[in-house]
Amino acid sequence: MTQNDNSAPGENQAPKRKPAQQTSMSVPPPKETGRKRRNIRRWVLRVSLALTILGPLIFIVAAIGYKIGLFSLGFSLGTLTRGIGPNILIAGLIVSVLALILAIVVKPKKGIAIGIIGILVPVLGMGYAIQVKNKAQRLPFIHDITTDTQNVPQFGAEIMAERAGTEGVNTTDYAGKMARSQDAQGNPTESLVSVLQTRGYPDIRSIVVSDDKEAAFAKAEAVARQMGWKIKATNSDAGTIEATDTTFWYGFKDDVIIRLRNSEGGGTLVDIRSISRVGGSDLGKNAERIHDFLDRMKDA
């Protein structure tokens, strides 16, 4: 049987397929995808770097701002140091982790060092904050330390006048002064500063040096100057040396008085008191200062 010659040409042929048309949902070219990823990585790295710089800068500005009198203590220590600063560190840590992931995943690898530094800075900052918090919880919440809790050395007119001009200044009345503490069950309470000091720093006591009062007075003044204190008043007859020590960060001022008296057994009885002008807890700074002075007096 032969094929019908009357059939149209190509009638029995398979229809030709139309070429596929690209739709709006088609996958973008690999080059375009790679370019978008690199742009995202670049911006995330920029934000990470900015937060890495801004975090420490907040604490530096807070410290210097209070030291030069630009900020109040509440704004510097409260708003900036305890409020904004930690939040910036946390944000920097989160963004830097993302930046490090993108730096490793997106080809070519780029910005790994920025991501690592961006993680280390807030981690170290938060680690230091935790260390300070633990220290504050471990030490008594006081700021007035003396070697003689019964007959406390008293400051003269010059330092008292300076303290009177300080906003939020701490009282120098040691007897009966109370500070917050905890009872045996960990409940908040108040105790005498003298009790808390004896409990927290039992080794801070008066010392006796073999020198006579005149020689001991000269040594004590020399040691005070060596320690960088600013001498405010001296009275060789009364055996007192008054000075102020200013901390590097924030410029906190702590007042110091050294008292020298003849010892009944010979030599000179040396007492010292160190008190912060502002703040509740000194984080052990006054006790450290007294320890340092007494050790130097023994070796002088």
ABEGO torsion letter per residue (X at the ends): XBBBAABBBGAABBBBBBBBBBBAABBBBAAAAAAAAAAAAAAAAAAAAAAAAAAAAAAAAAAAAAAAGABBAAAAAAAAAABAAAAAAAAAAAAAAAAAAAAAABOBBBGAAAAAAAAAAAAAAAAAAAAAAAAAAABBBBABBBABAABBBBBBAAAAAAAAABBGBBBABABGBBBBBBBAAGBBBBBBAAAAAAAABAABBBBBBABBAAAAAAAAAAAAAAAGBBBABBBAAAGBBBBBBBBABGGBBBBBBBBBBBBAAEEBBBBBBBBBABEABAGGAAAAAAAAAAAAAAAX
